[in-house]
């Protein structure tokens, strides 16, 4: 009985345990199910509301395909509307790999038509990209041959192909464009304006990417690029390039270049360099040819830089053009005697210092200004910083550090040595003198227009700063114009027009330091007509290997011919058809013996002679005609070089008694002797005496006074 009762009790407990267990398991299952349902609902919500757009786009991408439609690149025009760079339509060959049925068959059929290697073509056709360019901008006959094959997955698309109607005209301005972007020049600098925006064609496709029959298509048209109107005048550009081509023949230099600018606006009217290139065949040339030397190359400027020094000296009232300066043939700075190109100009006005390009005269001006003041003007004229011209690759040049430079550095800076400048800096500095003292921002692009020709943006001239007063600029302009009409100015004077200008002959720095022997950068900078300057021109010839080796007779005539043609092109009437250089019928031959080659060339350039140097030596040891002979202006003097150092070789001391101070200075200068004068009047005595043997460079002491007052 008790046992039965116990069994019943146990069974009841087991039943209760079983029900409890089942209930727990059921609740656990319900919880798991509920969690799963919540997760599923949450996931569905996430997919529907969060990832819906993304998944929808992916789904569309599975059955929608798109082809790119290239825009037409904007054209480039001259200021007169001449087309300089344009775009024509050309077909490109593309592949859609997913549509190709037989890769090998396609390769064998296409390779000979496209002129591609089989391995290269096969690799392109096996890419996983939807669309692959096989060959871009092909000729019409190639495109037609490809179409005739009707190969699955091979199509053509229309692109624009760049062409340059002028051939190599203005190549360093325009640069060039590659397959789909500008790579040099204006093409590169204004890429965003020229390129436009791509368009697309979208269509429905099957799983293999093949277009479905009666598929729905959508078309997003491309936006063509903007057109550029340059400041370049294509007529002046042609004139400049013709002269540069001739210069390359006549002088065989490493480089030559010209910049012509409107001084009133800063608009660049012409910019050209040689050697140049044909933009349509740019790949046939190297990077060094693409490079624009007019903005990228920097070098010592030589005497053209003297315009900065005299501008500063006049502006600061350090000198006036009527002040006197006595050139002894050297200037002492920092313990160094820095020589003039001449043995000594003697007494001269500051205006004559400018005409004679007297180095000691300019060193004196620079020293009196001081390094801080002089370099304030150098920087104000734009040197040491980019001009901001809208072309790529501009160089800043290199200036002395004012804090560490020596007195000798200041002296050589004053006449154009020691610092490196760019041609465009030189052109803009000259333009500032021409326009009344305002440094202008150089401009290449004048307007930006849309594909319909409507104006989008007009670029206005910008004044960077006022460097010198209009009065100083006018005074200097007149002095420069007077200099052109005298002596060696014959090489740059434009008949019938008054022009202002300055020559430059600069030594060329060697790659390892120092200067190259007998290799120069020859330059000329000027503007005109003086009454109302409309154009400033900078010419440089770098490393001439034949012909004269001085700026006046190389760069000067190039300036003259360009300026004359531009005046006629603009129909500017000559001011005076009889305007000619003020030249003597005959001129006395100076002494070149015991001068270095460099000094002899500078002296000949300044005094209006052509010089032919015979021999490989550094020192002039003889000349024909002899010093003191009277010959027609412009006569070629033959000088002979030999071994030895400057100062070797004796000459007989001339008799000076009865000569005026100026006559004495001129006569001693002919023989390379330096004058130490005492008193005024006429020469009464001299040391060494007449007939004594002296060497070029010796100092001759002369006492001056009135006759009978010895």
C-alpha positions in Angstrom: 0.0 0.0 0.0 2.8 2.3 1.0 4.7 1.2 -2.1 1.8 1.9 -4.3 1.3 5.3 -2.8 5.0 6.1 -3.4 4.8 4.9 -7.0 1.8 7.2 -7.6 3.5 10.0 -6.0 6.6 9.4 -8.1 4.6 9.3 -11.3 3.0 12.6 -10.4 6.3 14.1 -9.9 7.6 12.7 -13.2 4.5 14.1 -15.0 5.1 17.5 -13.4 8.8 17.4 -14.4 7.9 16.4 -17.9 5.4 19.2 -18.3 7.8 21.7 -16.9 10.6 20.5 -19.2 8.2 20.7 -22.2 7.1 24.1 -21.3 10.7 25.4 -20.9 11.6 23.9 -24.2 8.6 25.4 -25.8 9.3 28.8 -24.4 12.9 28.5 -25.6 11.8 27.5 -29.0 9.4 30.4 -29.1 12.1 32.8 -28.0 14.4 31.5 -30.7 11.6 31.8 -33.3 10.7 35.3 -32.1 14.4 36.3 -32.3 14.6 34.9 -35.8 11.5 36.7 -36.9 12.7 39.9 -35.4 16.0 39.5 -37.1 14.3 38.6 -40.4 12.0 41.6 -40.2 14.9 43.8 -39.3 17.0 42.5 -42.1 14.1 42.9 -44.5 13.7 46.5 -43.3 17.5 47.1 -43.6 17.5 45.8 -47.2 14.3 47.6 -48.1 15.0 51.0 -46.5 18.7 51.2 -46.1 20.3 49.2 -48.9 17.3 49.5 -51.3 18.9 52.1 -53.5 22.2 50.4 -53.6 20.8 47.0 -54.5 18.4 48.5 -57.0 21.4 50.2 -58.7 23.3 46.9 -58.7 20.4 45.1 -60.2 20.1 47.8 -62.8 23.8 47.5 -63.5 23.3 43.8 -64.3 21.0 44.7 -67.2 21.9 48.3 -68.0 25.1 49.1 -69.9 26.6 52.5 -70.7 29.0 53.9 -73.4 31.0 57.1 -72.9 30.4 59.9 -75.4 33.4 62.3 -75.5 32.9 66.0 -75.6 34.5 68.2 -78.2 37.5 70.0 -76.9 37.3 73.8 -77.1 39.1 75.6 -79.9 41.9 78.2 -79.4 41.8 81.4 -81.5 44.1 84.4 -82.0 43.0 87.9 -81.0 42.0 88.4 -84.7 39.9 85.2 -84.8 42.3 83.0 -86.6 42.0 79.3 -85.5 45.2 78.2 -83.8 44.0 74.8 -82.4 40.8 73.0 -83.1 39.1 69.6 -82.9 37.7 67.4 -85.6 35.7 64.2 -85.1 37.5 60.9 -85.3 36.4 57.3 -84.6 38.0 55.2 -81.9 37.9 51.4 -81.8 36.5 49.9 -78.5 35.8 46.4 -77.3 33.1 45.0 -75.0 34.8 41.8 -73.8 31.6 40.2 -72.5 30.1 40.3 -76.0 33.1 38.7 -77.8 32.3 35.1 -78.9 35.7 34.0 -80.0 38.7 36.0 -78.7 41.3 34.3 -80.9 39.3 34.8 -84.1 38.8 38.5 -83.2 42.5 39.0 -82.5 43.6 37.5 -85.8 41.1 39.6 -87.7 41.8 42.9 -85.9 45.5 42.9 -85.3 46.6 43.6 -89.0 44.0 46.4 -89.4 44.9 48.2 -86.2 48.6 47.6 -86.5 48.8 46.0 -83.1 50.8 43.1 -81.7 48.7 40.0 -81.3 49.7 39.5 -77.6 48.9 43.1 -76.7 45.5 42.9 -78.5 44.6 39.6 -76.9 45.4 41.0 -73.4 43.1 43.9 -74.0 40.2 41.6 -75.2 40.5 39.4 -72.2 40.1 42.2 -69.6 37.2 42.1 -67.2 36.2 45.7 -67.9 33.0 46.4 -69.6 34.5 48.7 -72.2 38.2 48.7 -73.4 39.7 51.2 -75.9 41.7 49.3 -78.5 42.9 52.2 -80.6 41.8 55.8 -80.3 41.2 58.5 -83.0 42.0 56.3 -86.0 41.9 57.3 -89.7 38.6 56.9 -91.5 39.8 53.9 -93.6 40.7 52.0 -90.5 37.4 52.6 -88.9 35.5 51.5 -92.0 37.6 48.3 -92.3 36.8 47.4 -88.6 33.1 48.1 -89.1 33.1 45.9 -92.2 34.2 42.9 -90.2 31.0 43.1 -88.0 32.8 41.3 -85.1 30.7 40.7 -82.0 31.8 43.0 -79.1 33.8 45.4 -81.4 32.4 48.8 -81.9 33.4 52.4 -82.8 32.8 55.5 -80.9 33.1 59.2 -81.9 35.8 61.3 -80.2 37.4 64.6 -81.1 40.9 64.8 -82.6 43.2 67.8 -82.1 44.7 69.6 -85.0 46.8 72.8 -85.4 46.2 74.7 -88.7 49.4 76.7 -88.3 51.7 73.7 -88.0 54.4 74.8 -85.6 53.1 78.4 -85.3 53.1 79.5 -81.6 53.9 75.9 -80.5 55.4 77.1 -77.2 52.3 79.0 -76.5 49.7 76.4 -77.5 51.6 73.3 -76.3 49.7 70.2 -77.2 47.0 67.8 -76.1 47.4 64.0 -75.8 44.6 61.5 -76.3 42.2 63.1 -73.9 44.0 65.9 -72.0 46.2 68.9 -72.5 49.9 68.1 -71.7 51.8 71.4 -72.4 51.3 75.1 -72.9 47.8 76.7 -73.0 46.4 73.2 -73.7 47.6 72.1 -70.2 47.1 75.4 -68.3 43.5 75.8 -69.3 42.6 72.1 -69.3 39.5 72.5 -67.2 38.1 75.2 -69.5 38.9 73.3 -72.7 38.0 69.7 -71.9 34.2 69.9 -71.4 32.1 67.1 -69.7 31.6 63.6 -70.9 28.2 62.3 -72.0 26.8 58.7 -71.9 24.5 56.3 -73.8 22.7 53.8 -71.5 20.9 50.7 -72.9 19.4 47.4 -71.6 21.5 44.3 -71.9 21.3 40.6 -71.2 23.6 38.7 -68.7 26.5 38.8 -71.2 26.1 42.5 -71.8 24.6 42.2 -75.2 22.0 44.8 -76.1 18.5 43.5 -75.9 16.2 43.8 -78.9 13.9 46.8 -78.6 15.8 47.8 -75.5 15.1 51.2 -73.9 18.0 53.7 -74.3 18.9 56.9 -72.5 21.2 59.6 -73.7 23.1 62.1 -71.6 24.7 64.5 -74.1 28.3 65.7 -73.5 29.0 69.4 -72.8 31.6 70.7 -75.2 34.6 72.6 -73.9 35.0 76.4 -73.9 36.9 78.3 -76.6 39.9 80.5 -75.7 40.7 83.8 -77.5 44.4 84.6 -77.0 46.2 87.9 -76.9 48.5 86.6 -79.6 48.4 88.4 -82.9 49.1 85.7 -85.5 50.6 88.3 -88.0 53.1 89.5 -85.5 53.7 85.9 -84.4 54.5 85.0 -88.1 56.9 88.0 -88.3 58.7 86.9 -85.1 59.0 83.3 -86.1 60.4 84.1 -89.5 63.1 86.2 -87.9 64.0 83.5 -85.5 64.2 80.9 -88.3 66.7 83.2 -90.0 68.7 83.7 -86.7 69.1 79.9 -86.3 70.6 79.8 -89.8 72.8 82.9 -89.4 74.1 82.3 -85.9 73.5 78.6 -85.1 72.7 79.2 -81.4 71.5 76.7 -78.8 68.3 78.7 -78.3 66.7 81.9 -79.6 63.5 83.6 -78.5 61.4 86.7 -78.8 58.6 88.1 -76.6 56.5 91.0 -77.9 54.1 92.6 -75.4 51.6 95.5 -75.4 53.1 97.7 -72.6 49.8 99.4 -71.8 47.9 96.2 -71.1 50.5 93.4 -70.6 49.0 91.4 -73.4 51.5 89.2 -75.1 51.3 89.8 -78.8 53.9 87.2 -79.8 56.0 84.6 -78.0 58.2 82.2 -79.9 61.4 80.2 -79.3 63.7 78.0 -81.4 64.1 75.1 -81.6 60.3 74.4 -81.6 58.0 71.6 -82.5 54.8 70.6 -84.4 52.1 70.0 -81.8 50.4 67.3 -83.8 53.6 65.3 -83.8 54.8 66.2 -80.3 55.9 62.6 -79.6 58.6 63.0 -82.2 60.4 65.6 -80.0 62.0 65.4 -76.6 61.0 67.2 -73.3 63.7 69.8 -73.8 62.1 71.0 -77.0 58.6 71.2 -75.5 60.0 73.3 -72.6 59.4 77.0 -73.1 62.7 78.8 -72.6 61.1 82.2 -72.6 59.6 81.5 -69.2 61.6 78.5 -67.9 65.2 79.4 -68.7 67.1 81.9 -66.5 70.5 83.4 -67.1 72.5 86.5 -66.3 70.9 89.4 -68.1 74.0 91.5 -69.0 73.6 95.1 -69.9 69.8 95.1 -70.5 69.6 94.9 -66.7 71.2 98.3 -66.5 67.8 99.8 -67.2 66.8 98.8 -63.6 69.8 100.4 -62.1 69.5 103.7 -63.8 65.7 103.7 -63.2 66.3 103.4 -59.5 69.1 105.9 -59.5 67.0 108.5 -61.3 63.9 107.8 -59.2 65.9 108.2 -56.0 67.7 111.3 -57.2 71.0 109.6 -56.7 72.0 110.9 -60.2 70.6 113.1 -62.9 71.3 112.5 -66.6 73.4 115.6 -66.8 75.7 114.7 -63.9 79.4 113.9 -64.8 81.1 110.6 -64.1 84.8 109.8 -64.9 85.5 106.2 -65.9 89.1 105.1 -65.2 88.4 101.7 -66.8 87.6 100.0 -63.5 85.6 100.3 -60.2 86.9 99.2 -56.8 84.4 97.3 -54.7 85.1 94.9 -51.8 88.8 95.2 -52.4 88.5 94.2 -56.1 89.1 96.2 -59.2 86.2 95.3 -61.4 87.0 96.3 -65.0 84.9 98.1 -67.6 84.6 96.5 -71.0 86.6 99.5 -72.2 90.0 100.6 -71.1 88.3 103.7 -69.8 85.7 106.1 -71.1 87.1 109.1 -69.3 84.8 112.0 -68.5 81.1 111.5 -69.5 77.6 112.5 -68.5 75.3 109.9 -66.9 73.4 109.9 -70.2 76.7 109.0 -71.9 77.3 106.4 -69.3 74.0 104.8 -70.5 74.9 105.2 -74.2 78.4 103.8 -73.6 77.1 101.1 -71.3 79.9 102.0 -69.0 80.1 99.4 -66.3 81.9 101.5 -63.6 79.3 104.2 -64.1 76.6 101.7 -63.2 78.6 100.2 -60.4 78.9 103.7 -58.9 75.1 104.2 -59.2 74.4 100.8 -57.5 76.9 101.5 -54.7 75.3 104.9 -54.0 71.9 103.4 -53.9 72.9 100.6 -51.5 72.0 97.0 -51.7 68.6 97.3 -49.9 67.4 100.1 -52.1 68.6 98.7 -55.3 67.1 95.3 -54.6 63.8 96.9 -53.6 63.7 98.2 -57.2 64.9 94.9 -58.7 62.0 93.1 -57.0 59.6 95.9 -57.8 60.4 95.4 -61.5 59.3 91.8 -61.1 62.7 90.0 -60.8 63.0 87.1 -58.3 59.3 86.1 -58.5 57.0 84.6 -61.1 55.3 87.1 -63.4 52.1 85.0 -63.2 51.8 84.5 -66.9 49.2 81.8 -67.7 51.6 79.2 -69.0 53.0 76.3 -67.1 56.6 75.9 -66.0 57.5 79.5 -65.1 60.8 80.1 -63.4 61.5 82.7 -60.7 65.1 83.4 -61.5 67.7 83.7 -58.8 68.8 86.8 -56.9 71.6 87.5 -54.4 70.6 87.2 -50.8 70.7 90.8 -49.6 71.7 89.8 -46.1 74.8 88.0 -47.1 75.9 89.6 -50.4 79.2 91.5 -50.6 80.0 94.9 -51.9 81.5 93.2 -55.0 78.2 91.4 -55.5 76.3 94.7 -55.3 78.7 96.2 -57.9 78.3 93.4 -60.5 74.6 93.3 -59.9 74.4 96.9 -61.0 75.6 96.1 -64.6 73.8 92.8 -65.0 76.0 90.0 -63.6 75.6 87.6 -60.7 71.8 87.2 -60.8 69.7 85.1 -63.1 66.5 86.3 -64.7 64.0 85.0 -67.3 63.2 86.5 -70.7 59.6 87.3 -69.7 60.8 89.2 -66.7 63.0 91.3 -69.0 60.2 92.0 -71.3 57.8 93.0 -68.6 60.4 95.3 -67.0 61.0 97.1 -70.3 57.2 97.4 -70.8 57.0 99.1 -67.4 59.4 101.8 -68.6 57.5 102.2 -71.8 54.1 102.6 -70.2 55.0 105.3 -67.6 56.4 103.1 -64.8 53.6 100.5 -64.3 54.5 96.8 -64.0 51.7 94.9 -65.8 50.6 91.3 -65.3 51.4 89.4 -68.5 48.3 88.0 -70.3 48.0 85.2 -72.9 44.3 84.6 -72.8 42.0 87.5 -73.6 38.5 85.9 -73.5 36.8 82.6 -72.7 33.7 81.8 -74.8 31.2 78.9 -74.9 30.5 76.6 -77.9 28.1 79.1 -79.3 30.6 81.9 -79.2 28.9 83.7 -76.3 31.2 85.4 -73.8 31.8 83.5 -70.6 34.7 85.5 -69.1 36.7 88.5 -70.2 40.2 88.8 -68.7 41.1 92.4 -67.8 44.6 93.9 -67.7 46.0 94.1 -64.2 48.6 96.6 -62.8 50.9 94.8 -60.4 52.4 98.0 -59.0 53.8 101.5 -59.9 57.6 101.0 -60.0 58.8 104.4 -61.1 57.0 107.7 -61.7 55.9 108.6 -65.2 58.4 111.5 -65.2 61.3 109.2 -64.6 60.1 106.7 -67.2 59.7 109.5 -69.8 63.2 110.9 -69.0 64.8 107.5 -69.4 62.9 106.7 -72.5 64.2 109.9 -74.2 67.7 109.0 -73.2 67.4 105.5 -74.6 66.0 106.8 -77.8 68.8 109.3 -78.2 71.3 106.5 -77.7 69.7 104.4 -80.4 70.2 107.3 -82.9 73.9 107.5 -82.2 76.8 105.2 -82.7 76.0 101.5 -82.5 72.3 102.2 -82.4 72.4 101.8 -86.2 71.9 98.1 -85.7 68.6 98.6 -83.9 67.3 101.8 -85.3 64.1 101.6 -87.3 64.1 104.1 -90.2 61.4 106.7 -89.8 60.5 105.8 -86.3 61.9 106.7 -82.9 62.5 103.6 -80.7 64.2 103.1 -77.4 66.3 100.2 -76.5 69.4 98.6 -74.8 71.8 95.9 -75.9 73.0 93.1 -73.7 76.0 90.7 -74.0 76.2 88.2 -71.1 78.6 85.5 -70.3 77.1 82.1 -70.1 77.5 80.1 -66.9 79.2 76.7 -67.3 77.4 73.6 -65.9 80.2 73.1 -63.3 80.5 76.7 -62.4 82.4 79.6 -63.9 81.8 80.9 -67.4 82.0 79.2 -70.8 84.7 80.4 -73.0 83.6 82.6 -75.9 79.9 81.6 -75.5 77.4 84.4 -74.8 73.8 85.2 -74.4 73.1 88.1 -76.7 70.1 90.2 -76.2 68.2 93.4 -77.0 65.2 95.0 -75.3 63.4 97.9 -76.7 60.0 99.5 -77.4 58.4 102.0 -79.7 57.3 104.3 -81.2 58.7 106.5 -78.4 55.9 109.1 -78.8 53.3 106.4 -77.9 54.8 103.0 -77.2 52.6 100.2 -78.5 54.9 97.3 -78.4 57.9 96.2 -76.3 60.2 93.5 -77.6 62.8 91.3 -76.0 65.1 89.3 -78.2 67.7 86.8 -77.0 70.1 84.5 -78.9 71.7 82.0 -76.5 75.1 80.4 -77.4 75.6 81.6 -81.0 78.3 79.4 -82.6 78.9 81.6 -85.7 78.7 85.3 -86.5 79.4 88.2 -84.2 79.4 87.7 -80.5 77.7 90.8 -79.2 74.1 91.8 -78.6 74.1 94.9 -80.7 75.0 93.2 -84.0 73.0 90.0 -83.4 69.9 90.7 -81.4 69.7 94.4 -82.4 69.0 93.8 -86.1 66.3 91.2 -85.2 64.6 93.8 -83.0 64.9 96.3 -85.8 63.3 94.1 -88.5 60.5 93.0 -86.2 59.7 96.5 -85.1 59.7 97.9 -88.6 57.4 95.2 -89.9 55.0 95.7 -87.0 54.9 99.4 -87.6 53.9 98.9 -91.2 51.4 96.2 -90.3 49.7 98.6 -87.9 49.8 101.4 -90.5 51.7 103.7 -88.1 53.0 106.5 -90.3 56.7 107.2 -90.0 57.4 110.3 -87.9 60.3 111.4 -90.1 61.3 109.4 -93.1 64.7 111.1 -93.0 65.3 109.9 -89.4 68.7 108.2 -89.6 71.5 107.4 -87.1 73.7 110.3 -86.3 77.0 108.8 -87.6 80.3 110.4 -88.6 81.4 109.7 -92.1 84.7 108.4 -90.6 85.6 107.2 -87.2 88.9 106.7 -85.5 89.9 103.0 -84.9 90.3 102.3 -81.2 93.1 100.1 -79.8 92.2 96.5 -79.2 95.7 95.2 -78.5 96.2 93.8 -75.0 92.4 93.6 -74.4 90.8 90.2 -73.8 88.5 88.8 -76.4 85.5 89.8 -74.3 86.7 93.3 -73.8 87.4 93.7 -77.5 84.0 92.5 -78.5 82.2 94.8 -76.1 84.4 97.7 -77.2 83.6 97.1 -80.9 79.9 96.7 -80.2 79.8 100.0 -78.3 81.8 102.0 -80.9 80.1 100.7 -84.0 82.7 98.3 -85.5 82.4 94.7 -86.6 85.1 92.6 -85.2 86.6 89.4 -86.7 88.8 87.5 -84.3 91.5 85.3 -85.7 93.2 82.6 -83.5 92.2 80.7 -80.4 94.1 82.8 -77.8 92.5 84.9 -75.1 94.6 88.1 -75.5 94.5 90.5 -78.6 98.1 90.8 -79.9 97.5 92.7 -83.1 94.9 94.4 -85.3 94.2 95.7 -88.8 93.6 98.7 -89.3 95.9 100.0 -86.6 94.7 102.1 -83.7 94.1 105.8 -84.6 93.3 105.2 -88.3 90.2 106.9 -89.7 87.8 104.4 -91.3 84.1 104.4 -92.3 81.7 103.7 -89.5 80.9 100.0 -89.3 84.3 98.9 -90.7 85.3 95.3 -89.8 88.4 95.3 -87.7 90.5 92.1 -87.8 92.2 91.3 -84.5 94.7 88.5 -83.8 94.9 86.6 -80.6 97.9 84.9 -79.0 99.0 83.3 -75.7 99.7 85.4 -72.7 97.9 87.4 -70.0 96.3 90.8 -70.2 98.9 93.6 -69.9 101.7 91.8 -71.8 103.1 93.7 -74.8 104.5 97.2 -74.7 103.5 100.3 -76.7 105.1 103.7 -77.2 103.8 106.4 -74.9 102.1 109.1 -77.1 102.7 112.9 -76.7 99.9 114.5 -74.8 101.1 118.1 -74.6 98.5 120.7 -75.7 95.6 118.3 -75.6 92.4 119.1 -73.7 91.3 116.8 -70.8 88.7 115.1 -73.1 91.2 114.7 -76.0 93.7 113.2 -73.6 91.3 110.8 -72.1 90.1 109.7 -75.6 93.7 109.2 -76.9 94.8 107.2 -73.9 91.7 105.1 -74.1 92.6 104.2 -77.7 95.8 102.6 -76.3 94.2 101.0 -73.3 95.9 103.4 -70.9 94.3 105.0 -67.8 94.4 108.7 -67.0 95.1 110.2 -63.7 94.4 113.9 -64.2 95.4 116.9 -62.1 94.1 120.4 -62.7 92.1 121.7 -65.7 92.8 123.3 -69.1 95.3 121.7 -71.5 98.0 119.0 -70.9 101.2 120.6 -69.7 103.2 117.6 -68.6 102.9 113.8 -68.4 104.5 110.9 -66.6 105.7 108.6 -68.2 107.0 111.0 -70.9 106.3 110.6 -74.6 108.2 107.8 -76.2 108.5 105.7 -73.0 107.5 102.0 -73.2 104.2 101.4 -71.4 101.7 98.5 -71.2 98.0 98.7 -71.6 96.3 99.2 -68.3 99.1 101.5 -67.0 98.1 104.7 -65.2 99.4 107.9 -66.9 99.7 111.0 -64.8 98.9 114.2 -66.6 99.0 117.8 -65.2 96.6 120.2 -66.8 96.7 124.0 -66.7 96.8 127.2 -68.8 99.6 127.7 -71.2 102.6 129.6 -69.6 101.5 128.6 -66.1 103.6 125.5 -65.7 
